[in-house]
């Protein structure tokens, strides 16, 4: 399926008559495993390009270090390949349906996995990149299961979470709908539709009434 594939442009050069950066050729494609769902988003994490599918997360092997033969008497040297060399799956236990829930922090990428009904982080560890189920580890598993949706976020209905990051205070804002129609039932006593996770503390810190806010941006030292 083409929705499980990636494509990329040619390299950009100054003074070209045709902007190759906007020239997309479908001969330059990388197929992801179709049984893991559609490719929902591409995000940069440190020096890696990360692909999010419904049921998996993979690293796109772009510009990797390869061995090259030389002609000056040196048998082998290492250099950047300058191309896409394939993919490497980080996990097939977690994924992301809603690309709007993905946000980049200082220590990793944060996202909501709607199939696992969890808030997770993708970060670097001793054994490479890995996924941490933050909501389960910090006792918010029931809350995220209750607010879960299989629909993607839209600015009209807010059928899911949209995430923002406060660069000054290292806060991840998980914003949902301000109305009770989708996220709340009669037994709910908690009506605040935005939950904040602090990256520095490694804990959920508070609820905020920022429901149905479609955009939160960082301007210098303020959010």
Phi, psi and omega in degrees: 000138180292339180282356173250019182238160177242152172221160183216162182273174172278169184289143181273135178228146177292147173068014175289144177289331176240129180286100183293342179292335178259007182263101182262120177248127183287000172283341177261088183224156174229122181269126171271166180293117186293334181288353178262007174098182180288156171278110187270330184196153169243132180224150177266131174229114186055242181256019184243152171256123186249132178253129178257124171247175182301320188236015182198163175226133183227159174258126176278120184278087182249132176059042181284166179276127181230163178271132180237141175282146181239168181244008183253025177094344177276126187294318186213143171224157180261139178207162176288139184286331181070022182207172175274122185257002181133207183219158175221119183285128178277318178205148170242018178257339181231151177201195183210123175273327189250101185296338182287347178275353182275130177217146182265126174253191181282330184254353182173186175259136181247141183202163175255124177265103185285336177287323176268356179055055187213152171259124190229167174229145174248115183218173181270140177225194181293332181253027181097198181284144179207166183252137176242130177275093185291316184299320179289318182294330184255012173081020179251018181299317180295319182297315181288328175294324181288328182265012189285153176211151175258008177263147176284153178294140171225148181292345181277317186248339184054053182285359182204188180275148166235136188247146176225160182232128175269107185292334183284312185257003179058043179257138172257119179264122176253099188260134178233195185289148179274343179269163181273351190300318187262315191264349188229153174236183186293339182274352181285135171255340179269116184248000181281123191266009178232128179247139183243130174247128180265122184291322182291319180279337185068039185207155169285131188253327185190166167258147177226149180270065178249038184295143177059030174273115186279346182207129171230127186234158175265125175236105183055246184257023181226154176255000000 
